């Protein structure tokens, strides 16, 4: 075996080891990455040739965590790993978005990247290492790739930036940012923040890039030692330069005119562009088009792209006629749906989100059971992107990776504004009804409106905007675009989404498709985004300025009670008997947890009466019996010597026959008392040894005239010790 090992040193002295030549040698490239007890295996395989007719990059990235890595059994009946979790899908997307732009434009072979977590100790975070492992696998292969790249997590903890923090360190951070970059350029950014400034975000990106450069140097050394600097030759495109020239000469001016026309309707504009292409095709016979149609489509796409970009750069005019800093018209509405606990419509240009909010109890929390992360989530956000939102006639299948990614970004944007002690579980659902650019940012805006309509006590409203960029290589001129269209995202060089309050950024996601993007341009984009965010925030607060003071009538009400922890068992009862009985009797939903040494009880119901009934029952359970107090109790059983009365939930006391009435009774029945009766009793005494309760009813009755107290019963003398048993 020719095993090659390289080390990467982190700023704090920790090391990452890259090893190749030992495992998975039949793959085109494979690298085992180790950091502490965390071990990832990354492999990459590429088809030798492209599938005929493929004109895109068919890249597939898979990230999988083995439960055995952390010494755990998977859940479920099968006890084996199943479909990818949301966390695994989000990690796939982080790697995919960093790698995809760096494959050659004319490379169309299928490429599969697999990253597997084989070992972990719950200290180091593996998602921050997945990008480095994938890039290293590509580096030791002969697959054409414009890397190497690496990804790092940068967190700000107590004012200091930390590269690849541990799970524990991240809990104290006010900034959690994932950055991917080549040695020269930043390619991808994604993260969440606690209302930080634009300058703080830029500084974090610079710190991350400095660390990534070291990772890239080591991968370059690895390529040298493996002899994979030279990549495989390929030919996935056949070109006709004369045809390319003819398409440009015939179509460019016409395409530029449409780009210049400023038509706001996406479909009309698309049909106009398509008509130019079809007009050019009309000069060819069907036989000629069999060989030339695909080439014409590709060349015309390049012409359309160039025309749109030049119109923006030279005239500052966008496809829909807007200036570079202009935001599309916005209209909003709250409470359009009577059924949900909160709802809103947010429309910006041709992008529209209908969002609903549902309030629930602790029982509605999401249980997260990933390999390294087990917790309950009280704030959920789901994003749906049906085909009709773009006018497509196709069926809607399950939730895709894109929907999970966009929903996660909106969730990160909003979650920091939900109070930590908010008693409700909250679910936000955004359904995109129209889409032409930045539906995830529309989700953030609609989510803010719907949450405030539901009466959720948000700390501050949040808005979001997507920024774009037009910059040609070797040209100083560039344009930063506010509130980009779908076509500007597709034909442009950057998609930079920024969300925040008036006081700072809460989440961001950036994908860059061009080399040489300076921090000056990034700063301009961030400051322009701030202006756009504030404009949109103004439209939101015009619609609803603050959360509703009261929940809607049909929303559940939740009351919180705190009890001493020693009473938790009494409230639950044996096998949950007491708490279940209270829920059946009152109709309320009751949950209880031990938090910080006390019992926290949440009581939820749709009306005040059921909540109050449940609270009274719980108060009775946790009440401490006091000698001399009068209680209304229920007769649980009748005995010859008296009866047992439940005067507090779970607390029975003996009402001796002599304490029922002033007159002498031969049987309990003489007093008319039977099982199930409710009677008033007074607690006379609590036995200090046994804890038994002595009750009286007669002391609450009027004493008859002439009543003579019977002499007290003579106490029995204490028995001596028994003799030992005979053998």
LOGU-423154 format. One record per residue (C-alpha): x, y, z; residue number from 1. Coordinates in steps of 0.02 Angstrom, whole numbers. Each point is the difference from the previous one (the first is absolute). Layout:
N
X_Y_Z_NUM
...
This chain:
727
0_0_0_1
57_174_-42_2
-79_95_146_3
22_189_-4_4
-40_104_153_5
-9_188_21_6
-39_111_150_7
-95_164_12_8
26_106_155_9
-140_108_66_10
36_169_81_11
-29_-72_176_12
124_-142_-26_13
-121_-142_-40_14
44_-104_-153_15
-97_-76_-144_16
78_-152_-85_17
-33_-45_-183_18
45_-177_-53_19
-15_-82_-171_20
54_-164_-78_21
-64_-112_139_22
-192_-7_-11_23
-123_-9_-146_24
137_-10_-131_25
-120_-46_-143_26
-81_170_7_27
73_135_-112_28
52_90_158_29
-15_-38_186_30
62_87_156_31
-19_-40_183_32
-8_156_107_33
33_-8_187_34
-17_135_131_35
13_-62_178_36
-120_-147_7_37
-102_61_-148_38
30_-102_-158_39
-76_35_-171_40
26_-99_-160_41
-29_97_-162_42
-4_-85_-170_43
-31_65_-175_44
-42_-94_-160_45
-31_72_-173_46
-68_-81_-156_47
124_-14_-142_48
-115_89_-122_49
-151_113_8_50
-174_-65_-38_51
-44_60_-177_52
-103_160_4_53
59_53_173_54
37_188_6_55
19_25_188_56
110_-62_142_57
-80_-159_71_58
80_7_172_59
-72_-99_146_60
66_25_178_61
-51_-119_140_62
43_19_183_63
-40_-140_122_64
27_-20_186_65
13_-176_71_66
-81_-24_170_67
142_-117_45_68
116_150_-15_69
-66_59_168_70
-35_-171_74_71
-188_10_-27_72
-136_-109_-74_73
-111_79_-131_74
-182_24_50_75
-152_-77_-84_76
-47_-182_-24_77
135_-44_-127_78
143_67_109_79
101_57_-150_80
37_164_-84_81
-142_60_-112_82
-32_153_-105_83
107_153_23_84
-44_114_147_85
-23_187_-25_86
172_27_77_87
81_-119_-124_88
-90_83_-147_89
54_173_58_90
181_-62_12_91
-14_-71_-178_92
-58_170_-61_93
145_89_85_94
124_-110_-92_95
-95_-3_-166_96
-15_190_-11_97
187_21_30_98
56_-132_-127_99
-123_22_-144_100
60_169_-70_101
180_-64_-11_102
-27_-139_-126_103
38_53_-180_104
-151_70_-94_105
21_-131_-137_106
19_-149_118_107
-163_-100_5_108
49_-172_67_109
-95_-63_152_110
97_29_160_111
-45_-79_167_112
76_61_162_113
-33_-105_157_114
51_56_175_115
-27_-121_145_116
24_35_185_117
75_-159_74_118
54_64_170_119
-44_145_115_120
13_47_182_121
-125_142_6_122
137_130_22_123
48_55_-177_124
-134_45_-127_125
13_-111_-155_126
-101_112_-119_127
143_127_4_128
120_-135_-63_129
-107_-75_-139_130
49_130_-132_131
186_-24_32_132
-18_-190_-10_133
-96_11_-165_134
123_121_-78_135
148_-108_54_136
-81_-152_-83_137
-18_101_-161_138
180_61_18_139
72_-178_2_140
-109_-51_-149_141
23_41_-184_142
-174_79_-13_143
9_177_-73_144
-33_123_141_145
46_182_28_146
42_-22_183_147
59_-42_125_148
-122_79_122_149
-36_-17_183_150
-141_42_119_151
15_61_179_152
-119_56_133_153
44_166_80_154
-85_49_163_155
17_156_106_156
14_-44_184_157
22_139_128_158
57_117_-139_159
132_-120_-69_160
-13_-98_-164_161
24_-189_15_162
28_-116_-149_163
-96_-166_6_164
-63_18_179_165
-58_-149_101_166
-183_-34_36_167
22_72_173_168
88_158_-60_169
-135_34_-129_170
-133_14_135_171
82_162_59_172
19_77_-174_173
-94_151_-67_174
53_-40_-178_175
1_-170_-87_176
64_10_-178_177
49_-135_-125_178
120_64_-135_179
65_-92_-154_180
140_68_-108_181
142_-38_-119_182
172_67_37_183
-45_161_-93_184
-187_24_19_185
-148_-25_115_186
-131_-114_-82_187
-137_-27_129_188
-57_72_166_189
-143_-55_111_190
-40_32_182_191
-100_81_138_192
40_146_115_193
-71_95_146_194
-29_166_-88_195
180_37_-50_196
62_142_-110_197
54_-14_-183_198
180_37_51_199
-2_-144_126_200
-61_-119_-135_201
139_54_-119_202
131_-21_136_203
-61_-177_35_204
15_-42_-185_205
179_65_-4_206
49_-105_153_207
-78_-155_-79_208
88_28_-167_209
169_17_85_210
-24_-173_79_211
-62_-75_-164_212
159_52_-91_213
100_-118_111_214
-121_-142_-42_215
21_34_-186_216
191_1_10_217
1_-172_80_218
-116_-68_-136_219
116_70_-135_220
144_-94_82_221
-108_-156_4_222
-34_16_-188_223
186_15_-33_224
42_-157_98_225
-144_-98_-78_226
45_58_-175_227
-176_65_-35_228
42_179_-48_229
-40_-44_-180_230
-184_-50_-18_231
-83_-115_-127_232
-38_58_-175_233
-180_7_-55_234
-110_60_-142_235
-180_23_52_236
-46_137_-122_237
16_11_-189_238
-6_178_-63_239
-34_85_-166_240
85_169_8_241
-81_60_-161_242
-172_-40_71_243
46_87_165_244
49_156_-98_245
-159_-6_-104_246
-110_-14_156_247
84_150_78_248
-10_108_-155_249
-183_-41_-29_250
-64_3_180_251
105_115_111_252
-79_167_-48_253
-176_-73_13_254
37_-77_171_255
76_165_60_256
-158_92_-53_257
-107_-115_106_258
119_15_148_259
-12_189_-23_260
-191_3_-16_261
-30_-18_187_262
-146_-121_-11_263
-54_-43_178_264
-91_-160_-50_265
115_-151_14_266
-99_-111_-118_267
-21_132_-134_268
184_40_8_269
46_-185_-11_270
-113_-25_-150_271
79_149_-88_272
176_-70_27_273
-58_-172_-59_274
-78_75_-158_275
171_68_-53_276
76_-173_14_277
-143_-83_-93_278
11_131_-137_279
184_-43_-25_280
-38_-186_-4_281
-133_25_-134_282
134_19_-135_283
55_-181_22_284
-83_-160_-59_285
-58_-133_123_286
146_-111_-51_287
125_141_35_288
-81_38_167_289
25_-179_57_290
186_38_13_291
-4_189_29_292
-149_32_117_293
95_-40_161_294
148_109_-55_295
-115_144_-46_296
-85_-11_171_297
169_6_88_298
70_143_-105_299
-161_101_16_300
2_-22_188_301
174_80_1_302
-64_142_-110_303
-150_33_113_304
114_-3_153_305
122_124_-78_306
-139_118_-57_307
-79_5_174_308
167_28_85_309
58_137_-120_310
-164_93_16_311
23_6_189_312
185_45_-6_313
-12_131_-139_314
-170_77_33_315
-39_-48_181_316
-164_-72_-63_317
-64_-169_57_318
-115_-125_-87_319
-157_70_82_320
54_181_-22_321
58_31_179_322
156_89_57_323
133_-104_87_324
-54_56_175_325
-187_-2_-30_326
-115_-121_93_327
-153_-72_-87_328
-174_58_57_329
-53_-81_164_330
-172_-33_72_331
-41_-96_159_332
-153_-61_91_333
-23_-79_171_334
-138_-118_56_335
-59_-54_-174_336
-42_-174_67_337
-124_-22_143_338
53_-176_51_339
186_13_46_340
55_86_160_341
93_127_-108_342
17_29_-188_343
69_125_-125_344
32_32_-184_345
161_84_-56_346
18_45_-183_347
154_82_-77_348
-11_17_-189_349
-37_-174_-68_350
50_-90_160_351
-137_-42_124_352
-7_-98_163_353
-157_-51_95_354
58_-43_175_355
-94_-73_148_356
45_-18_184_357
-61_-137_117_358
22_8_189_359
16_-163_96_360
54_-74_165_361
155_-92_56_362
-76_-158_-74_363
17_81_-173_364
188_26_12_365
110_-79_-133_366
113_-138_68_367
171_8_-83_368
95_-165_11_369
155_20_-108_370
162_-93_31_371
83_142_96_372
-149_107_42_373
-151_-46_105_374
-117_139_53_375
-177_68_-14_376
-40_143_-115_377
-142_120_48_378
12_114_-153_379
-27_-80_-170_380
-4_76_-174_381
-48_-96_-157_382
16_66_-178_383
-99_-71_-147_384
37_38_-183_385
-139_-72_-110_386
29_-6_-191_387
-147_116_-35_388
96_142_83_389
105_14_-157_390
-139_-51_-120_391
70_-176_-26_392
-116_-143_-47_393
77_-143_99_394
-45_-102_153_395
59_47_174_396
100_-137_84_397
71_-5_176_398
100_136_86_399
161_32_-97_400
171_54_60_401
-30_176_-62_402
-158_16_105_403
91_-62_155_404
144_122_-31_405
-110_152_-31_406
-109_-41_150_407
153_-18_111_408
66_170_-52_409
-167_83_42_410
-5_-96_166_411
173_66_45_412
-55_176_-44_413
-151_0_116_414
40_-118_144_415
105_124_98_416
-150_117_16_417
-110_-129_87_418
19_20_190_419
95_-145_80_420
-135_-22_133_421
-147_9_-122_422
-118_-138_61_423
-71_-49_-170_424
69_-115_-132_425
-8_102_-162_426
-12_-66_-179_427
17_118_-148_428
-46_-67_-173_429
42_102_-155_430
-85_-50_-163_431
74_87_-150_432
-143_47_-118_433
106_99_-124_434
186_-2_-27_435
116_113_-96_436
149_26_113_437
35_-19_185_438
-147_-101_64_439
100_-43_157_440
12_185_42_441
-187_19_-33_442
-22_-141_126_443
96_99_132_444
-108_154_-29_445
-165_-97_-6_446
57_-99_153_447
27_161_98_448
-174_63_-48_449
-86_-165_43_450
90_-17_167_451
-54_175_51_452
-177_-37_-61_453
-1_-154_113_454
49_105_150_455
172_-80_19_456
104_121_103_457
142_23_-124_458
142_106_65_459
17_91_-167_460
-69_-20_-176_461
117_-74_-131_462
13_31_-187_463
107_-78_-136_464
67_43_-171_465
97_-89_-138_466
144_93_-83_467
79_-37_-168_468
157_47_-95_469
51_27_-180_470
189_2_-27_471
97_-56_-153_472
175_-70_20_473
135_127_-36_474
-123_146_5_475
0_130_139_476
-183_45_-26_477
-125_-97_106_478
-179_15_63_479
-75_-54_167_480
-186_-39_-19_481
-130_15_137_482
-147_-121_7_483
52_-111_-144_484
-114_-87_-125_485
12_-185_-36_486
88_38_-167_487
124_116_87_488
41_-141_119_489
21_-124_-144_490
96_116_-117_491
93_98_135_492
155_-32_104_493
-64_2_178_494
-150_-41_107_495
23_85_169_496
-146_-15_120_497
2_108_157_498
-130_6_140_499
-6_109_153_500
-86_122_116_501
30_187_3_502
143_-36_121_503
99_-130_-95_504
15_-156_-107_505
-82_-162_61_506
41_-121_-143_507
87_-4_-168_508
29_-115_-148_509
116_41_-145_510
45_-96_-156_511
132_72_-118_512
28_-59_-178_513
143_116_-49_514
184_10_46_515
83_153_74_516
-142_73_103_517
79_133_110_518
-50_45_178_519
-37_175_-67_520
-139_-74_-109_521
-64_-107_143_522
-8_152_114_523
-95_98_-132_524
-122_-146_-18_525
-27_-10_189_526
-29_188_20_527
-119_1_-149_528
-89_-150_77_529
-20_96_163_530
-91_141_-92_531
-112_-127_-85_532
-35_-93_162_533
-51_160_88_534
-115_49_-145_535
-87_-170_7_536
-9_8_190_537
-92_165_-17_538
-131_-84_-111_539
-20_-141_127_540
-25_117_149_541
-123_106_-101_542
-106_-158_-15_543
17_-51_184_544
111_98_117_545
12_-122_145_546
-66_-170_56_547
-185_-11_44_548
-29_33_184_549
-113_-152_16_550
-3_-170_-81_551
-144_-37_-117_552
-155_-77_79_553
32_-174_-70_554
184_-4_46_555
50_-108_149_556
38_85_164_557
146_-57_105_558
28_34_183_559
163_-44_86_560
14_-59_181_561
157_-29_100_562
-6_-131_139_563
131_-75_116_564
84_-147_-84_565
-52_-120_140_566
-181_20_-58_567
33_-50_-181_568
-33_-184_36_569
-163_42_91_570
-64_100_-149_571
44_-138_-123_572
-62_-142_111_573
40_-186_-17_574
16_-40_-184_575
-62_176_-43_576
-170_-37_76_577
-24_168_87_578
54_113_-144_579
-98_-102_-128_580
-154_7_111_581
14_189_14_582
13_17_-189_583
-152_-109_-29_584
-103_92_130_585
45_178_-52_586
39_-18_-186_587
163_95_24_588
172_-60_-60_589
123_-12_145_590
188_-26_-17_591
130_1_137_592
191_7_1_593
135_20_130_594
101_155_-46_595
134_80_110_596
-55_-98_155_597
-186_44_-11_598
-152_-73_-85_599
-61_102_-150_600
-181_-38_-47_601
-80_62_-160_602
-191_-4_-8_603
-77_29_-171_604
-182_13_-49_605
-117_87_-119_606
-100_84_138_607
33_81_168_608
-111_-118_100_609
93_-161_-41_610
169_82_38_611
-62_66_168_612
-73_-170_47_613
165_-85_-37_614
97_132_97_615
-113_-21_152_616
25_-188_-4_617
188_20_-8_618
-1_131_139_619
-95_-125_107_620
128_-136_-33_621
149_108_43_622
-86_77_150_623
81_-46_167_624
-130_-63_126_625
-13_119_147_626
-66_-52_170_627
-155_100_41_628
-50_30_-182_629
-173_-49_-63_630
-10_-100_-163_631
-138_-66_-111_632
39_-183_-27_633
-73_-154_-83_634
-38_-161_95_635
108_-133_-81_636
-45_-150_110_637
-109_-41_151_638
64_-111_141_639
-81_-62_163_640
112_120_98_641
-25_152_-111_642
34_54_-179_643
146_59_-105_644
-19_171_-79_645
106_71_-142_646
12_180_59_647
139_46_-124_648
44_-89_-162_649
100_-154_46_650
-18_33_187_651
-120_-108_101_652
-35_22_184_653
-99_-103_127_654
-163_71_60_655
-26_-108_154_656
-180_-47_43_657
17_100_161_658
43_157_-101_659
-150_-8_-117_660
-130_68_119_661
-21_56_180_662
-117_-143_35_663
62_-177_18_664
-15_-100_-162_665
-2_-188_-15_666
32_4_-188_667
58_131_-124_668
-161_-25_-99_669
-101_72_147_670
73_170_-46_671
-61_-22_-178_672
178_-5_-69_673
37_-114_-145_674
140_-25_-125_675
14_142_-127_676
-78_133_112_677
83_170_14_678
16_62_179_679
90_138_91_680
136_-55_120_681
130_83_109_682
179_-61_12_683
30_-30_185_684
172_-78_1_685
140_-76_-103_686
89_-148_79_687
185_49_7_688
57_-182_-18_689
-117_-68_-133_690
-58_160_-85_691
-181_-58_16_692
-137_133_3_693
-134_11_137_694
-161_82_-56_695
-156_60_87_696
-173_46_-59_697
-84_25_168_698
105_151_46_699
-82_90_-146_700
-174_-41_69_701
-85_97_137_702
28_-82_170_703
-167_-60_77_704
-57_82_163_705
44_-98_154_706
126_-105_-92_707
117_-90_118_708
167_-54_-67_709
32_-185_24_710
157_-39_98_711
150_-28_-105_712
45_-177_-39_713
133_-71_115_714
165_-19_-89_715
63_-179_-14_716
165_-32_86_717
148_-35_-110_718
31_-184_-29_719
165_-71_53_720
112_-91_-120_721
-67_-165_-62_722
79_-161_48_723
108_-81_-132_724
-87_-129_-105_725
21_-180_47_726
96_-111_-118_727
